[in-house]
Amino acid sequence: MTTLIDNPMTRSTRAELLRLRKWPAVWVLVAVWVALALVFGYLFPYLSYRTGDLSFAGDGDTRAQLLVEMLPAALPTVLVQGLPMFGGALALVLGAIVAGNGYGWGTWKTVFTQGPSRPATVGGSLVVLTAAVLGSLALTLVLFTGVSLLVAGTESQAVTWPSVGALLESFGGGFLVLEMWALLGYALGTVARGPALAVGLGLVWALVVENLLRGVGALLGPVEAVTEVLPGTAGGSLVGAIVDVSSNPNETPGILEVLTGGQALATVAAYCIGLVVLVLVVVRRRDVA
């Protein structure tokens, strides 16, 4: 008898976890994300603070403000400020290669014809993808905490921790933004049946097309209405609500205040659910040959 612990979905999850854990590309993406987050979150601001060159700082920032933004109390803001731009792009790449390479290597064809059911296989893959996103963000938080403590100790600053609520809000919002982009990449990889086209289309959309549409939307009302429900707008607005753009002088790329926090949260959640449904429908109805 199949038990809850040993069922097709659980076995698919274990198999996918083994695949991703031994796949160098996944670790390279995680390393790139961590490196970029540390460089833009702490290294550049600290160099600006130490040298007095405020060219990297935001409008209105002073050396004192730069230091405040690197201390533990600022963790909720620093954790998510890079997600709408390069964090989301890297999550999209991760989702695209996880799904797309399954077709390129012939893995899905073999599993779909000989292994467990398609929903169980894809479900296990999505569980592991979600765990990878969650683990990457948790690792980032741990590293950021250590670096912020190091900065506080080096500059002889008192350690003040953010509230638990603010930290949970930041972590939860950041996770949803990364999950949305990862699922979008997974859906593109599934539809395209390969990683290359999915990655290319996803990055062009995330980094170019959405920005162009928002620029055109400022002139054309109908286009502006469409841009308000785009994934980049939703993710950027959710992060904007977390970091409070109105009180943050830094103009971080990708952070928006087009939607309210509630609207952005609902839109991001709708994308996550809709993309999972789309993947399951496409995989169930399409031939794998």
Helices and strands as residue ranges (DSSP letters): H 8-21, H 24-38, I 39-43, H 44-51, H 63-68, G 72-74, H 75-80, I 83-87, H 88-104, H 107-114, H 118-154, H 164-192, H 195-204, I 205-209, H 210-217, H 221-227, H 231-243, G 245-247, H 261-285
